[in-house]
Amino acid sequence: MTKRTPFLRWAGGKRWIAARIGPLLRPLIRGRYIEPFLGSGALFFELCPDRAILGDLNRDLIGVFLQVRDRAAEIEEALRHIPVSVEVYSEMRESRPSDDFTRAVRFIYLNRTCYGGLYRTNRGGTFNVPYGGGSRTPEAVYRDHLLIQAAGALAGTGIEIRHADFQVLVDCSGPGDVLFCDPTYRSAGRGRFDRYGPDVFSWEDQQRLATAAREAKSRGAVVVIMNIDDPDVRALYDDAALIIGLARKKAIGNPVKDDSWHREVIAVFSDETPRDWASLVCAGNQNRQGEEAVSLIATAI
C-alpha cells in the first residue's frame, strides 16, 4: 500500500526516521505489524501494512484514530471552518466535548495549533500546552486531505486499533510479527521517564518492556525498540541482536540554536537482523520530502 503522511504533529514522533527504517522492516513483516506506542503513527503510515495492531495508553489519541478511520471527510470539513487565533485556541483548550466526533476535531485542532505539536496534560488529565503563536495551523490537514488518506490505511479489515497498555499488545505477538516500540522518554539525567500525561512511564515500565520484548522474540516475533541513549537503557538490551546508536540535531518548535546532539538507540531483538542496518539507516543522509530536517549519525554498537 502507498505510504501516507501522518496527520498529527508529535513531539518525539518518528517522522524524521520513518522513511529510513521502513524499508528495513517491510521485508520482515510476514504476519502483523504491531505498534504499542502509537503517537502519530509515522512508521505505520510509512509502511501501510495490510495487517496491524495499533495501540496506545492515551485514550483520547486512540479515539482520534478511530474517528479519522470512520469520519475523515467530516472532520476535515469541521477543521476548515475553525479560525486560528489565541482566543479560539483558548476556548478549544478549555472546552470539554461530550461526543467522540467533536473530541477528535478538538484534539487535531489543538495538535496542529499548539506549541511544538506537544501532547501534554497535567496530573488531572487536562491538556495544558500553550498556543503556538499563529505559525501553526490545521490548513495542511484539509488542504492535502491528510485525514482521508490516513483513513484509507486505517480502514482495512486487517487493521485493529486498541486502547491498551503496551504489554497487552506485545504479549499477543507471535511468529512473523514485527513490533515497533517507541516509548515516551525524557533526556538522560532527568531522573524519570514520562508519558506526558497523568501516568508516568517509570523505570519499572522500561524493565517490563525489555522483558516483554525478549519473550516476544522467543515466540518468533521481531522487536525493534527506540529509546534514549542512556547507559542504564543500553544495559536493558545487552542481549539484543543489534544495537544502533543514533546522534541527531533536532528542535521542538524552533530551529536548532546550538551544536548539541540528541542521542537515541535502536535495539533489535531478532534472529535475522542484517548487520549493516547502521549504514542503511544513514544511507542518503540528506533530507527527504516529509522528513524533519536533521543531521544524523548511526553506529552499530
Contacts in CASP RR format, 6 or more apart in sequence:
PFRMAT RR
TARGET T0000
AUTHOR 0000-0000-0000
METHOD contacts of the structure
MODEL  1
MTKRTPFLRWAGGKRWIAARIGPLLRPLIRGRYIEPFLGSGALFFELCPD
RAILGDLNRDLIGVFLQVRDRAAEIEEALRHIPVSVEVYSEMRESRPSDD
FTRAVRFIYLNRTCYGGLYRTNRGGTFNVPYGGGSRTPEAVYRDHLLIQA
AGALAGTGIEIRHADFQVLVDCSGPGDVLFCDPTYRSAGRGRFDRYGPDV
FSWEDQQRLATAAREAKSRGAVVVIMNIDDPDVRALYDDAALIIGLARKK
AIGNPVKDDSWHREVIAVFSDETPRDWASLVCAGNQNRQGEEAVSLIATA
I
1 48 0 8 1.000
1 49 0 8 1.000
1 50 0 8 1.000
1 153 0 8 1.000
2 48 0 8 1.000
3 45 0 8 1.000
3 46 0 8 1.000
3 47 0 8 1.000
3 48 0 8 1.000
4 45 0 8 1.000
4 48 0 8 1.000
4 146 0 8 1.000
4 149 0 8 1.000
4 150 0 8 1.000
4 152 0 8 1.000
4 153 0 8 1.000
5 45 0 8 1.000
5 144 0 8 1.000
5 146 0 8 1.000
5 149 0 8 1.000
5 290 0 8 1.000
6 15 0 8 1.000
6 40 0 8 1.000
6 41 0 8 1.000
6 42 0 8 1.000
6 45 0 8 1.000
6 146 0 8 1.000
6 150 0 8 1.000
7 40 0 8 1.000
7 68 0 8 1.000
7 108 0 8 1.000
7 141 0 8 1.000
7 146 0 8 1.000
7 147 0 8 1.000
7 150 0 8 1.000
8 39 0 8 1.000
8 40 0 8 1.000
8 41 0 8 1.000
8 64 0 8 1.000
8 108 0 8 1.000
8 111 0 8 1.000
8 112 0 8 1.000
8 117 0 8 1.000
9 40 0 8 1.000
9 111 0 8 1.000
9 112 0 8 1.000
9 116 0 8 1.000
9 117 0 8 1.000
9 136 0 8 1.000
10 39 0 8 1.000
10 40 0 8 1.000
10 41 0 8 1.000
10 42 0 8 1.000
10 111 0 8 1.000
10 117 0 8 1.000
10 119 0 8 1.000
11 116 0 8 1.000
11 117 0 8 1.000
11 118 0 8 1.000
11 119 0 8 1.000
11 196 0 8 1.000
11 252 0 8 1.000
12 182 0 8 1.000
12 184 0 8 1.000
12 252 0 8 1.000
13 39 0 8 1.000
13 40 0 8 1.000
13 41 0 8 1.000
13 42 0 8 1.000
13 182 0 8 1.000
14 41 0 8 1.000
14 42 0 8 1.000
14 43 0 8 1.000
14 182 0 8 1.000
14 226 0 8 1.000
15 40 0 8 1.000
15 42 0 8 1.000
15 290 0 8 1.000
15 291 0 8 1.000
15 292 0 8 1.000
16 248 0 8 1.000
16 250 0 8 1.000
16 291 0 8 1.000
16 292 0 8 1.000
16 294 0 8 1.000
17 246 0 8 1.000
17 281 0 8 1.000
17 291 0 8 1.000
17 296 0 8 1.000
18 42 0 8 1.000
18 43 0 8 1.000
18 45 0 8 1.000
18 46 0 8 1.000
18 291 0 8 1.000
19 46 0 8 1.000
19 288 0 8 1.000
19 290 0 8 1.000
19 291 0 8 1.000
20 280 0 8 1.000
20 281 0 8 1.000
20 282 0 8 1.000
20 283 0 8 1.000
21 43 0 8 1.000
21 224 0 8 1.000
21 266 0 8 1.000
21 281 0 8 1.000
22 43 0 8 1.000
22 46 0 8 1.000
22 47 0 8 1.000
23 280 0 8 1.000
24 274 0 8 1.000
24 277 0 8 1.000
24 280 0 8 1.000
24 281 0 8 1.000
25 33 0 8 1.000
25 43 0 8 1.000
25 47 0 8 1.000
25 178 0 8 1.000
25 180 0 8 1.000
25 222 0 8 1.000
25 224 0 8 1.000
26 47 0 8 1.000
28 176 0 8 1.000
28 178 0 8 1.000
28 222 0 8 1.000
28 270 0 8 1.000
28 272 0 8 1.000
29 47 0 8 1.000
29 49 0 8 1.000
29 176 0 8 1.000
29 177 0 8 1.000
29 178 0 8 1.000
30 175 0 8 1.000
30 176 0 8 1.000
31 51 0 8 1.000
31 175 0 8 1.000
31 176 0 8 1.000
31 177 0 8 1.000
31 178 0 8 1.000
32 49 0 8 1.000
32 51 0 8 1.000
32 52 0 8 1.000
32 53 0 8 1.000
32 173 0 8 1.000
32 176 0 8 1.000
32 177 0 8 1.000
32 178 0 8 1.000
33 44 0 8 1.000
33 47 0 8 1.000
33 49 0 8 1.000
33 51 0 8 1.000
33 52 0 8 1.000
33 53 0 8 1.000
33 177 0 8 1.000
33 178 0 8 1.000
33 180 0 8 1.000
34 52 0 8 1.000
34 53 0 8 1.000
34 54 0 8 1.000
34 169 0 8 1.000
34 170 0 8 1.000
34 172 0 8 1.000
34 173 0 8 1.000
34 177 0 8 1.000
34 178 0 8 1.000
34 179 0 8 1.000
34 180 0 8 1.000
34 221 0 8 1.000
35 41 0 8 1.000
35 43 0 8 1.000
35 44 0 8 1.000
35 52 0 8 1.000
35 53 0 8 1.000
35 54 0 8 1.000
35 55 0 8 1.000
35 169 0 8 1.000
35 179 0 8 1.000
35 180 0 8 1.000
35 181 0 8 1.000
35 182 0 8 1.000
36 55 0 8 1.000
36 56 0 8 1.000
36 164 0 8 1.000
36 166 0 8 1.000
36 167 0 8 1.000
36 168 0 8 1.000
36 169 0 8 1.000
36 170 0 8 1.000
36 179 0 8 1.000
36 181 0 8 1.000
37 55 0 8 1.000
37 56 0 8 1.000
37 166 0 8 1.000
37 181 0 8 1.000
37 182 0 8 1.000
37 183 0 8 1.000
37 184 0 8 1.000
38 44 0 8 1.000
38 54 0 8 1.000
38 55 0 8 1.000
38 56 0 8 1.000
38 58 0 8 1.000
38 61 0 8 1.000
38 62 0 8 1.000
38 65 0 8 1.000
39 56 0 8 1.000
39 58 0 8 1.000
39 61 0 8 1.000
39 119 0 8 1.000
39 182 0 8 1.000
41 54 0 8 1.000
43 180 0 8 1.000
43 182 0 8 1.000
44 52 0 8 1.000
44 54 0 8 1.000
44 153 0 8 1.000
45 150 0 8 1.000
45 153 0 8 1.000
48 153 0 8 1.000
50 156 0 8 1.000
50 158 0 8 1.000
51 158 0 8 1.000
51 159 0 8 1.000
52 158 0 8 1.000
52 159 0 8 1.000
52 160 0 8 1.000
53 160 0 8 1.000
53 162 0 8 1.000
53 169 0 8 1.000
53 172 0 8 1.000
54 65 0 8 1.000
54 159 0 8 1.000
54 160 0 8 1.000
54 161 0 8 1.000
54 162 0 8 1.000
55 62 0 8 1.000
55 161 0 8 1.000
55 162 0 8 1.000
55 163 0 8 1.000
55 164 0 8 1.000
55 166 0 8 1.000
55 169 0 8 1.000
56 62 0 8 1.000
56 163 0 8 1.000
56 164 0 8 1.000
57 163 0 8 1.000
57 164 0 8 1.000
57 165 0 8 1.000
57 166 0 8 1.000
57 195 0 8 1.000
57 199 0 8 1.000
58 119 0 8 1.000
58 163 0 8 1.000
58 195 0 8 1.000
59 163 0 8 1.000
60 103 0 8 1.000
60 107 0 8 1.000
61 107 0 8 1.000
61 119 0 8 1.000
62 161 0 8 1.000
62 162 0 8 1.000
62 163 0 8 1.000
63 100 0 8 1.000
63 103 0 8 1.000
63 104 0 8 1.000
63 163 0 8 1.000
64 103 0 8 1.000
64 104 0 8 1.000
64 107 0 8 1.000
64 108 0 8 1.000
65 154 0 8 1.000
65 161 0 8 1.000
66 100 0 8 1.000
66 161 0 8 1.000
67 75 0 8 1.000
67 100 0 8 1.000
67 101 0 8 1.000
67 103 0 8 1.000
67 104 0 8 1.000
68 75 0 8 1.000
68 104 0 8 1.000
68 147 0 8 1.000
68 150 0 8 1.000
68 151 0 8 1.000
68 154 0 8 1.000
69 150 0 8 1.000
69 151 0 8 1.000
69 154 0 8 1.000
69 155 0 8 1.000
69 159 0 8 1.000
69 161 0 8 1.000
70 151 0 8 1.000
70 155 0 8 1.000
71 101 0 8 1.000
71 104 0 8 1.000
72 147 0 8 1.000
72 148 0 8 1.000
72 150 0 8 1.000
72 151 0 8 1.000
73 147 0 8 1.000
73 148 0 8 1.000
74 101 0 8 1.000
75 101 0 8 1.000
75 104 0 8 1.000
75 105 0 8 1.000
75 108 0 8 1.000
75 147 0 8 1.000
76 141 0 8 1.000
76 142 0 8 1.000
76 145 0 8 1.000
76 147 0 8 1.000
76 148 0 8 1.000
77 142 0 8 1.000
78 105 0 8 1.000
79 105 0 8 1.000
79 108 0 8 1.000
79 109 0 8 1.000
79 138 0 8 1.000
79 141 0 8 1.000
79 142 0 8 1.000
80 142 0 8 1.000
82 88 0 8 1.000
82 92 0 8 1.000
82 105 0 8 1.000
82 109 0 8 1.000
82 138 0 8 1.000
84 113 0 8 1.000
84 134 0 8 1.000
84 137 0 8 1.000
84 138 0 8 1.000
85 134 0 8 1.000
86 131 0 8 1.000
86 133 0 8 1.000
86 134 0 8 1.000
89 110 0 8 1.000
89 113 0 8 1.000
89 114 0 8 1.000
89 131 0 8 1.000
89 132 0 8 1.000
90 131 0 8 1.000
92 106 0 8 1.000
92 109 0 8 1.000
92 110 0 8 1.000
93 110 0 8 1.000
93 127 0 8 1.000
93 128 0 8 1.000
95 106 0 8 1.000
97 103 0 8 1.000
97 105 0 8 1.000
97 106 0 8 1.000
108 138 0 8 1.000
108 141 0 8 1.000
108 147 0 8 1.000
109 138 0 8 1.000
110 127 0 8 1.000
110 129 0 8 1.000
111 117 0 8 1.000
111 119 0 8 1.000
112 136 0 8 1.000
112 137 0 8 1.000
112 138 0 8 1.000
112 140 0 8 1.000
112 141 0 8 1.000
113 131 0 8 1.000
113 132 0 8 1.000
113 134 0 8 1.000
113 136 0 8 1.000
113 137 0 8 1.000
113 138 0 8 1.000
114 129 0 8 1.000
114 130 0 8 1.000
114 131 0 8 1.000
114 132 0 8 1.000
114 136 0 8 1.000
115 129 0 8 1.000
115 130 0 8 1.000
115 131 0 8 1.000
115 132 0 8 1.000
115 133 0 8 1.000
115 253 0 8 1.000
116 129 0 8 1.000
116 132 0 8 1.000
116 136 0 8 1.000
116 252 0 8 1.000
116 253 0 8 1.000
117 129 0 8 1.000
117 136 0 8 1.000
117 252 0 8 1.000
117 253 0 8 1.000
118 129 0 8 1.000
118 196 0 8 1.000
118 252 0 8 1.000
119 127 0 8 1.000
119 129 0 8 1.000
119 196 0 8 1.000
120 127 0 8 1.000
120 128 0 8 1.000
120 129 0 8 1.000
120 196 0 8 1.000
120 197 0 8 1.000
121 127 0 8 1.000
121 128 0 8 1.000
121 196 0 8 1.000
121 197 0 8 1.000
121 198 0 8 1.000
122 128 0 8 1.000
122 197 0 8 1.000
122 198 0 8 1.000
123 197 0 8 1.000
123 198 0 8 1.000
124 198 0 8 1.000
125 197 0 8 1.000
125 198 0 8 1.000
140 146 0 8 1.000
141 147 0 8 1.000
153 159 0 8 1.000
154 161 0 8 1.000
162 168 0 8 1.000
162 169 0 8 1.000
166 181 0 8 1.000
166 183 0 8 1.000
166 209 0 8 1.000
166 212 0 8 1.000
167 208 0 8 1.000
167 209 0 8 1.000
167 212 0 8 1.000
169 179 0 8 1.000
170 179 0 8 1.000
170 181 0 8 1.000
170 209 0 8 1.000
170 212 0 8 1.000
170 213 0 8 1.000
170 215 0 8 1.000
170 216 0 8 1.000
170 223 0 8 1.000
171 212 0 8 1.000
171 215 0 8 1.000
171 216 0 8 1.000
173 179 0 8 1.000
173 216 0 8 1.000
173 219 0 8 1.000
173 221 0 8 1.000
173 223 0 8 1.000
174 216 0 8 1.000
174 219 0 8 1.000
174 220 0 8 1.000
174 221 0 8 1.000
175 219 0 8 1.000
175 220 0 8 1.000
175 221 0 8 1.000
176 220 0 8 1.000
176 221 0 8 1.000
176 222 0 8 1.000
177 216 0 8 1.000
177 220 0 8 1.000
177 221 0 8 1.000
177 222 0 8 1.000
178 221 0 8 1.000
178 222 0 8 1.000
178 223 0 8 1.000
178 224 0 8 1.000
179 213 0 8 1.000
179 216 0 8 1.000
179 221 0 8 1.000
179 222 0 8 1.000
179 223 0 8 1.000
179 224 0 8 1.000
180 224 0 8 1.000
180 226 0 8 1.000
181 209 0 8 1.000
181 213 0 8 1.000
181 223 0 8 1.000
181 224 0 8 1.000
181 225 0 8 1.000
181 226 0 8 1.000
182 225 0 8 1.000
182 226 0 8 1.000
183 193 0 8 1.000
183 201 0 8 1.000
183 205 0 8 1.000
183 206 0 8 1.000
183 209 0 8 1.000
183 225 0 8 1.000
183 227 0 8 1.000
184 193 0 8 1.000
184 194 0 8 1.000
184 195 0 8 1.000
184 196 0 8 1.000
184 201 0 8 1.000
185 193 0 8 1.000
185 194 0 8 1.000
185 201 0 8 1.000
185 227 0 8 1.000
185 228 0 8 1.000
186 192 0 8 1.000
186 193 0 8 1.000
186 194 0 8 1.000
186 228 0 8 1.000
187 228 0 8 1.000
187 262 0 8 1.000
188 228 0 8 1.000
188 229 0 8 1.000
188 230 0 8 1.000
188 263 0 8 1.000
189 230 0 8 1.000
192 200 0 8 1.000
192 202 0 8 1.000
192 203 0 8 1.000
193 200 0 8 1.000
193 201 0 8 1.000
193 202 0 8 1.000
193 203 0 8 1.000
193 205 0 8 1.000
193 206 0 8 1.000
194 200 0 8 1.000
194 201 0 8 1.000
195 201 0 8 1.000
203 232 0 8 1.000
206 227 0 8 1.000
206 233 0 8 1.000
206 236 0 8 1.000
207 236 0 8 1.000
209 225 0 8 1.000
210 225 0 8 1.000
210 236 0 8 1.000
210 237 0 8 1.000
213 223 0 8 1.000
213 225 0 8 1.000
213 237 0 8 1.000
213 267 0 8 1.000
213 269 0 8 1.000
214 239 0 8 1.000
214 269 0 8 1.000
216 223 0 8 1.000
216 269 0 8 1.000
217 223 0 8 1.000
217 269 0 8 1.000
217 270 0 8 1.000
217 271 0 8 1.000
220 271 0 8 1.000
222 268 0 8 1.000
222 269 0 8 1.000
222 270 0 8 1.000
222 272 0 8 1.000
222 273 0 8 1.000
223 268 0 8 1.000
223 269 0 8 1.000
223 270 0 8 1.000
224 266 0 8 1.000
224 267 0 8 1.000
224 268 0 8 1.000
224 269 0 8 1.000
225 237 0 8 1.000
225 266 0 8 1.000
225 267 0 8 1.000
225 268 0 8 1.000
225 269 0 8 1.000
226 264 0 8 1.000
226 265 0 8 1.000
226 266 0 8 1.000
227 233 0 8 1.000
227 264 0 8 1.000
227 265 0 8 1.000
227 267 0 8 1.000
228 263 0 8 1.000
228 264 0 8 1.000
228 265 0 8 1.000
229 245 0 8 1.000
229 246 0 8 1.000
229 263 0 8 1.000
229 264 0 8 1.000
229 265 0 8 1.000
233 265 0 8 1.000
234 243 0 8 1.000
234 265 0 8 1.000
234 301 0 8 1.000
236 267 0 8 1.000
237 243 0 8 1.000
237 265 0 8 1.000
237 267 0 8 1.000
237 269 0 8 1.000
240 267 0 8 1.000
240 268 0 8 1.000
240 269 0 8 1.000
241 268 0 8 1.000
241 269 0 8 1.000
241 270 0 8 1.000
241 271 0 8 1.000
241 273 0 8 1.000
242 266 0 8 1.000
242 267 0 8 1.000
242 268 0 8 1.000
242 270 0 8 1.000
242 273 0 8 1.000
242 275 0 8 1.000
242 277 0 8 1.000
242 300 0 8 1.000
243 265 0 8 1.000
243 266 0 8 1.000
243 267 0 8 1.000
243 268 0 8 1.000
243 300 0 8 1.000
243 301 0 8 1.000
244 265 0 8 1.000
244 266 0 8 1.000
244 268 0 8 1.000
244 277 0 8 1.000
244 278 0 8 1.000
244 281 0 8 1.000
244 298 0 8 1.000
244 299 0 8 1.000
244 300 0 8 1.000
244 301 0 8 1.000
245 263 0 8 1.000
245 264 0 8 1.000
245 265 0 8 1.000
245 266 0 8 1.000
245 278 0 8 1.000
245 298 0 8 1.000
245 299 0 8 1.000
245 300 0 8 1.000
245 301 0 8 1.000
246 263 0 8 1.000
246 264 0 8 1.000
246 265 0 8 1.000
246 266 0 8 1.000
246 281 0 8 1.000
246 296 0 8 1.000
246 297 0 8 1.000
246 298 0 8 1.000
247 261 0 8 1.000
247 262 0 8 1.000
247 263 0 8 1.000
247 296 0 8 1.000
247 297 0 8 1.000
248 261 0 8 1.000
248 262 0 8 1.000
248 264 0 8 1.000
248 294 0 8 1.000
248 295 0 8 1.000
248 296 0 8 1.000
248 297 0 8 1.000
249 256 0 8 1.000
249 259 0 8 1.000
249 260 0 8 1.000
249 261 0 8 1.000
249 262 0 8 1.000
249 294 0 8 1.000
249 295 0 8 1.000
250 256 0 8 1.000
250 262 0 8 1.000
250 292 0 8 1.000
250 294 0 8 1.000
251 257 0 8 1.000
265 301 0 8 1.000
266 277 0 8 1.000
266 281 0 8 1.000
268 277 0 8 1.000
274 280 0 8 1.000
275 300 0 8 1.000
277 300 0 8 1.000
278 298 0 8 1.000
278 299 0 8 1.000
278 300 0 8 1.000
279 298 0 8 1.000
281 296 0 8 1.000
281 298 0 8 1.000
282 296 0 8 1.000
282 297 0 8 1.000
282 298 0 8 1.000
285 295 0 8 1.000
285 296 0 8 1.000
287 293 0 8 1.000
287 294 0 8 1.000
END
